[in-house]
Amino acid sequence: MAYQLAVKEGRKVGVVTLDVERIGAVPSLVSYACILGVRCAGVYDLIELGGCLEKFKDLDVILFDTRGINPRIKLELKELAD
């Protein structure tokens, strides 16, 4: 999706990952973002998310990468919704 928006459509794109606990998740996304020429950030909580959104306010599109969840575990769905 980031490739399509940034490279093919020429839009200014940012990627924000909330998947900061998985080993290697943020560095992998940062590498991919650098290749595409898009901005990237990993956020740990709502305060960091607010700051990130402020920094990215000049972008056309912000994509969010969430951690994988098991849809059968209601607690994980609730955490994602919160």
Buried (B, 14 or more C-beta within 10 A) or exposed (E): EBEEBBBEEEBBBBBBBBBBEEEEBBEEBBEBBEEBEBBBBBBEEEEBBEEBBEEBEEBEBBBEBEBEEEEEEEEBEEEEEE
